Amino acid sequence: MPVTGLFFLPNQGADSSPTQDVLARLTTHYHPSPTGPWTLSHRLFRETPSNATPPANGPDRGKPPGPRYLQILTLSHHAPRTYVAITTTHAPLQTRAGTPASSNISAEPTSGQPATIISIPQGASSEEFIQLMMSKFGPLWQLRQLLNVVNGQAFEVGDFRVRVGEVRQGGGGGGQIGKGAVCEVEWVGVGGEEEWEAAGPVITGFWEVLGIRGARRVFDVPGSAKGDASVRQWCEILRVRG
């Protein structure tokens, strides 16, 4: 069963080109075999504050809860399904490290509780669901972010599949904003339980050979044992704060 890890490298300025840097280093260090393009579409909805109910019990009783998120994710290499993920409990207003929440893409989990994930057919069914969220459920959920991966390229390197692409925020046309590069490293050589436990260091080691610093990493995500670890990783790394 393949195991994946995600790495997000944010843009550092107007002249920054992290996607090209990743591709250049991948070619230099691994001489990968191209396998074709790939795409991603991600919509993130945030629960409107008026619908957030304060906890009735526990240490946070009566305190304003953090936001819940609903995410719609489509990956070309997970066709023909689109995934819908929603947090099952209110996420805290701060990260686990205690730092204030922000609105940037982050790999820091906002909740120790796994999201509930369902899948729907890509195409007409998923588009109808998106339109339903936008038109009928607007008072409950606010669209906060629309992301796409452009110029996505996939490769094979021995027992690894690697996908690299540029993350852009916004709709079509010239209004998109480049956010950075994302790289998915998939290790297909996993056998028994011992190799599964070793997958994290193996995938991290693959990335570290590239010599790229400053990337955010997602590997272990609550609920990954349910068999949809890759989808949960994508939802985690593409989710904003606040």
C-alpha positions as CSV (number, residue, x, y, z in Angstrom):
1,M,0.0,0.0,0.0
2,P,1.6,3.3,-1.0
3,V,2.4,5.9,1.6
4,T,2.6,9.6,0.8
5,G,4.1,12.8,2.3
6,L,3.4,16.4,1.3
7,F,5.8,19.4,1.2
8,F,4.7,23.0,0.6
9,L,7.3,25.6,-0.3
10,P,5.8,29.2,-0.1
11,N,6.8,32.0,-2.4
12,Q,9.4,34.3,-0.9
13,G,8.8,37.3,-3.1
14,A,7.8,38.5,-6.6
15,D,10.9,36.9,-8.2
16,S,10.5,33.6,-6.3
17,S,10.1,30.5,-8.3
18,P,10.0,27.5,-5.9
19,T,8.3,25.2,-8.4
20,Q,11.1,25.5,-10.9
21,D,13.6,25.1,-8.1
22,V,12.0,21.8,-7.0
23,L,11.9,20.5,-10.6
24,A,15.5,21.5,-11.3
25,R,16.8,19.8,-8.1
26,L,14.7,16.7,-8.7
27,T,16.2,16.4,-12.2
28,T,19.7,16.9,-10.9
29,H,19.6,14.5,-8.0
30,Y,17.2,11.8,-9.2
31,H,16.9,11.9,-13.0
32,P,13.2,11.1,-12.9
33,S,11.0,9.6,-15.6
34,P,8.1,11.9,-16.5
35,T,4.6,10.2,-16.4
36,G,2.4,13.1,-17.4
37,P,0.5,16.1,-16.0
38,W,-1.7,16.3,-12.9
39,T,-4.2,18.8,-11.5
40,L,-5.8,19.8,-8.2
41,S,-8.8,21.9,-7.3
42,H,-9.6,22.9,-3.7
43,R,-12.3,25.0,-2.2
44,L,-12.4,25.8,1.5
45,F,-15.5,27.0,3.3
46,R,-15.5,28.4,6.8
47,E,-18.5,28.1,9.2
48,T,-20.1,31.5,9.7
49,P,-19.5,32.8,13.3
50,S,-23.2,33.1,14.0
51,N,-23.7,29.3,13.6
52,A,-20.8,28.4,16.0
53,T,-22.3,27.2,19.3
54,P,-20.1,27.6,22.4
55,P,-19.3,24.4,24.3
56,A,-21.9,23.5,27.0
57,N,-19.4,21.6,29.2
58,G,-15.7,21.3,29.9
59,P,-13.0,24.0,30.5
60,D,-14.1,25.9,27.4
61,R,-17.7,26.2,28.5
62,G,-19.3,29.4,27.2
63,K,-16.2,30.5,25.3
64,P,-16.5,31.4,21.6
65,P,-15.5,28.3,19.6
66,G,-13.0,28.2,16.8
67,P,-14.1,27.8,13.2
68,R,-15.1,24.6,11.5
69,Y,-14.1,24.0,7.9
70,L,-15.7,22.3,4.9
71,Q,-13.3,21.4,2.1
72,I,-14.0,20.2,-1.5
73,L,-11.0,18.5,-3.1
74,T,-10.5,17.1,-6.6
75,L,-7.2,15.4,-7.6
76,S,-6.7,14.1,-11.1
77,H,-4.8,11.1,-9.7
78,H,-7.8,10.2,-7.5
79,A,-10.3,10.3,-10.3
80,P,-13.2,9.7,-10.7
81,R,-14.0,10.9,-7.2
82,T,-14.2,14.3,-5.5
83,Y,-13.8,14.5,-1.7
84,V,-15.7,16.5,0.8
85,A,-14.2,16.9,4.3
86,I,-15.7,18.6,7.3
87,T,-14.2,19.0,10.8
88,T,-16.1,17.0,13.3
89,T,-15.3,19.3,16.2
90,H,-14.6,23.0,16.5
91,A,-10.9,23.7,15.9
92,P,-9.0,25.9,18.4
93,L,-8.4,29.6,17.6
94,Q,-4.7,29.0,18.0
95,T,-2.2,26.4,16.7
96,R,-1.0,23.6,18.9
97,A,2.2,25.6,19.5
98,G,0.2,28.4,21.0
99,T,0.9,30.9,18.3
100,P,-1.9,33.2,17.0
101,A,-3.9,31.8,14.0
102,S,-3.2,33.3,10.6
103,S,-4.8,33.1,7.1
104,N,-1.8,31.4,5.4
105,I,-1.6,27.9,4.0
106,S,-0.1,25.8,6.9
107,A,0.8,22.3,7.7
108,E,0.0,22.7,11.4
109,P,-3.1,20.7,12.3
110,T,-5.9,22.8,13.9
111,S,-7.6,19.9,15.6
112,G,-6.7,16.5,17.1
113,Q,-10.0,15.1,15.8
114,P,-10.2,13.6,12.4
115,A,-12.4,15.1,9.7
116,T,-15.4,13.3,8.3
117,I,-14.7,12.6,4.6
118,I,-17.1,11.5,1.9
119,S,-16.6,11.1,-1.8
120,I,-18.9,12.0,-4.7
121,P,-18.5,11.5,-8.4
122,Q,-16.4,14.0,-10.3
123,G,-18.1,16.0,-13.0
124,A,-21.7,17.0,-13.0
125,S,-22.4,15.7,-9.4
126,S,-19.5,17.6,-7.9
127,E,-20.3,20.8,-9.7
128,E,-23.9,20.5,-8.5
129,F,-22.7,20.1,-5.0
130,I,-20.5,23.2,-5.2
131,Q,-23.3,25.3,-6.6
132,L,-25.5,24.1,-3.8
133,M,-23.0,25.2,-1.2
134,M,-22.6,28.6,-2.9
135,S,-26.3,29.3,-3.5
136,K,-28.3,27.6,-0.7
137,F,-25.8,27.2,2.1
138,G,-24.2,30.6,1.9
139,P,-25.6,31.7,5.3
140,L,-24.0,28.7,6.9
141,W,-20.7,28.4,5.1
142,Q,-18.5,31.2,3.6
143,L,-16.2,30.5,0.8
144,R,-12.8,31.5,2.1
145,Q,-10.3,30.1,-0.4
146,L,-10.1,28.7,-3.9
147,L,-6.8,27.0,-4.9
148,N,-5.6,25.2,-8.0
149,V,-2.4,23.5,-9.0
150,V,-1.2,24.5,-12.4
151,N,1.7,23.2,-14.5
152,G,1.6,20.0,-12.5
153,Q,4.1,17.4,-13.5
154,A,4.4,13.8,-12.3
155,F,7.5,11.5,-12.3
156,E,8.6,8.1,-11.3
157,V,11.9,7.6,-9.4
158,G,12.5,3.9,-8.5
159,D,10.0,3.0,-5.8
160,F,8.7,6.6,-5.6
161,R,6.1,8.6,-7.5
162,V,6.6,12.4,-7.3
163,R,4.1,15.1,-8.2
164,V,5.2,18.8,-8.4
165,G,3.0,21.8,-9.2
166,E,2.5,25.5,-8.6
167,V,-0.3,26.4,-6.1
168,R,-2.4,29.4,-7.2
169,Q,-5.2,31.2,-5.3
170,G,-8.2,32.6,-7.1
171,G,-10.4,31.9,-10.1
172,G,-9.4,31.8,-13.7
173,G,-7.9,34.6,-15.7
174,G,-5.2,37.0,-14.6
175,G,-6.5,37.4,-11.0
176,Q,-4.7,34.3,-9.6
177,I,-2.0,34.8,-7.0
178,G,0.9,32.4,-6.8
179,K,1.2,30.8,-3.3
180,G,4.1,28.5,-3.8
181,A,5.1,25.0,-4.8
182,V,3.7,21.7,-3.6
183,C,5.4,18.3,-3.9
184,E,3.8,15.0,-3.1
185,V,6.2,12.1,-2.6
186,E,4.6,8.7,-2.7
187,W,6.5,5.6,-1.6
188,V,5.1,2.5,-3.3
189,G,7.6,0.1,-1.8
190,V,5.8,-0.3,1.5
191,G,5.2,-3.9,2.5
192,G,4.5,-4.9,6.1
193,E,3.8,-2.9,9.3
194,E,7.5,-2.3,10.0
195,E,8.0,-0.7,6.6
196,W,4.8,1.4,7.1
197,E,6.3,2.8,10.4
198,A,9.5,3.6,8.5
199,A,7.8,5.4,5.7
200,G,8.0,8.8,7.3
201,P,11.8,8.9,7.6
202,V,12.1,7.3,4.1
203,I,9.9,10.0,2.5
204,T,11.6,12.8,4.5
205,G,15.0,11.4,3.4
206,F,13.9,11.5,-0.2
207,W,13.0,15.2,0.1
208,E,16.1,16.2,2.1
209,V,18.4,14.9,-0.7
210,L,17.0,17.9,-2.8
211,G,18.6,20.3,-0.3
212,I,15.6,22.6,-0.1
213,R,14.9,24.4,3.1
214,G,11.8,26.1,4.5
215,A,9.2,23.6,3.3
216,R,6.2,22.7,5.4
217,R,5.6,19.0,5.8
218,V,2.5,16.9,6.3
219,F,2.7,13.2,7.0
220,D,0.8,12.1,10.1
221,V,-2.8,13.4,10.1
222,P,-5.6,12.4,12.5
223,G,-7.7,9.7,10.9
224,S,-5.1,8.5,8.4
225,A,-5.6,4.9,9.5
226,K,-9.0,5.0,7.9
227,G,-7.4,4.4,4.5
228,D,-7.8,7.9,3.0
229,A,-4.5,9.3,4.3
230,S,-3.5,11.1,1.1
231,V,-6.8,13.0,1.0
232,R,-6.5,14.0,4.6
233,Q,-2.9,15.2,4.0
234,W,-4.1,17.4,1.1
235,C,-6.9,18.8,3.2
236,E,-4.6,19.6,6.0
237,I,-1.8,21.3,4.1
238,L,-4.2,23.4,2.0
239,R,-6.3,24.6,5.0
240,V,-5.9,28.3,6.1
241,R,-5.9,29.6,9.6
242,G,-8.5,31.9,11.1
